Amino acid sequence: MRTSVLRLSVVYAATFAVALVALVFAIYLLTTRFINTEVDTVIERDAQSLLQAYGRGGTRGIVGELTLRATTFSRINAVYLLTDSEGFVIAGNLPAWPVMGARDGQWVEFEIEFREGGRELRRPVRAVVLQPAVGLRLLVGTDLSDRRELGQRFAVAAGIATVLVTLLALGIGYRQSQRILARVEGVSRSCKEIVDGNLGRRLPLAGNDDEFDALAIEVNELLARLARTTDILRTSLHSAAHDLRSPMHRMRLRVEQTLGDTQPAESSATSPERDALELVLNDVDHMQRVLTALLQIAEAESGTVGARPEPVALDTMLSELGELYQPQAEEQGIELRVESESGSCVLGHRQLLAQAVANLIDNALKFSSPGSCVALKTWQADHRQIISVTDQGPGIPADERARAVEPFVRLSNAPPRDGSGLGLNLAAAVARLHHGSLKLEDHNPGLVALLDLPAYKVTKTS
Amino acid sequence: MKLLLIEDDRDAAGYLVKALTEAAYTVDHAADGREGLFQATENEYDVIVADRMLPHLDGLTIIEVLRKQGSRTPVLILSALGSVDHRVEGLRAGGDDYLTKPFALSELLARIEALLRRGQIAPAPEMKLRLADLEMDLLARTVTRAGRRIDLTAREFKLLEFLLRRAGQVVTRTMLLEGVWDLHFDPQTNVIDVHMSRLRQAVDKGFDQPLIQTIRGAGYSLRVE
């Protein structure tokens, strides 16, 4: 977030500065052009009147006029020089002809050097060269140093202004971006909470009726509708559970009661009726398992699990599950290996995660033959926490592997099982509930089930 | 032992009353939440078995009211809602145990018995648990039988401790899974049975008198036959 604030404010300030520099440069160009045109006009007019003086009084006339202008009634910063064709100065305020080979009517620019208080100074001059008559050369110009200075000051002032304004823009930009991003951050925090299952959370409103608030109101309405839908879904799941479990409950009680009533005198004696009733009990228990698994899958897939997720230490969980299944594996002659990185943690529901992994272990053991190995591992990779259960059994054909983890899909050639038969589906649903996935891959030979979950960074408080 | 059953399902309640009476409990039955709360406050019961979804007043509210009134009568919640969340909600409301329908009668009886015995366990921490010639030292973490030391893994020790604390009672597989492993689901295979047979090997092998009994259709019990 910090980098975004910085980046946004720099972009804002840079855009502002570029616009400002362009504006100032345009003003500078226009002003200097205007000043230059004015300088030329003044020089032309001055030169014209001098030519007229020549026309009226010949060489003497122009010399008189020049001397007068160069000494007393001169315009500010005026430069004059009248020479003969040899370059001999007749009149004016320049010591010598400054430019060589200038033709009649040509504009020239040069610098004059002079000493003032012991310092050598150079002053820029713009002038026009004229030839009032054969053997006479006239130069009429203006000392530009004041104007040049004006231009320089303008540039300095513009530069300082640009820097100040850019800094100001940077500051304002930083504050604005911070405010905007703080709101964006607030929204994203709320969204994260909502995604994590807290559907009661709403986006914060600033109360100033801006676009953000408008957006938040829209999103909140959407969330309210979503929460309502989820509520309805949860209620219908619950009533489905209730409506199915209650008759199953009565059925089971009835059967158990009947079995109790028909208790034969010799406890070892059996009858076809009793056998049938025992089978009914088994069926009820099987239905109960399937129903529970279906409801759990539905709850996980629809995100209607009510409890808030908590940090779950996977290394502990895996070693406990490994230990739970160890004796069973040994009975089957299978080596059950557990390898986990310490500090492996995810944010989630411990019971559901444990059940998902237990289902994968169940599955692996079911398809393993004596002498083979089932490995249970967890490791972190790029902010992900991977749990893998690997077996050396027959595996699942490639085209069925992807389907096997879809909700409620059962594999065509799945062998009859004593469980719900929905173990993989439940594990996949639990993975999706935790913003993760269950992947089945070929282990050649065997199957590797990969639970890919977002890792949870454990912040040590002690 | 006096027991109050709050259950609105007439058929189910009838069977339960019959089964509980056969198990030597004196059973009162309330058919809705209001009546259940009334009876629970008016009479003294050793244990209350309450359905979660009841007309007029749901089971969780009854428990909350009872707990606020200072009643410490153990309550077993029966529910057709079976997720872990529901269980946590039930226990948080003040329930002592949670059983999802449908359940085996043996499971219900084992859990009621466990609740009744829990009230009797002395609050003082015990240093040693004993049954016949089996002795468990909780401090030294050692187990001896007839003076002979028995080596157990950490989990086997926990399993045996759980059984010893409930010596004489029936303990079901799900109770073991919940109490010893803190897992609240039904594993698809009989993992618990394998653990129990290992524990039996360690505790009973080589002794004339078996202490770990298998109770058919229910679970296990640690007792002298």
Interface residues (C-beta under 8 A of the other chain):
Chain A: H238 A241 H242 R245 S246 M248 H249 R250 M251 R252 L253 R254 E256 Q257 G260 V284 Q288 R289 T292 L295 Q296 E299 V305 G306 A307 E320 E323 L324 Y325 P327 Q328 E331 H349 Q351 L352 A354 Q355 A358 N359 D362 L365 K366 R417 D418 G419 S420 G423
Chain B: D9 D11 A12 Y15 L16 K18 A19 E22 M53 A80 L81 G82 S83 V84 D85 V88 E89 T100 K101 P102 F103 A104 L105 R155 W181 L183 H184 F185 D186 P187 Q188 T189 N190 V191 V194 H195 R198
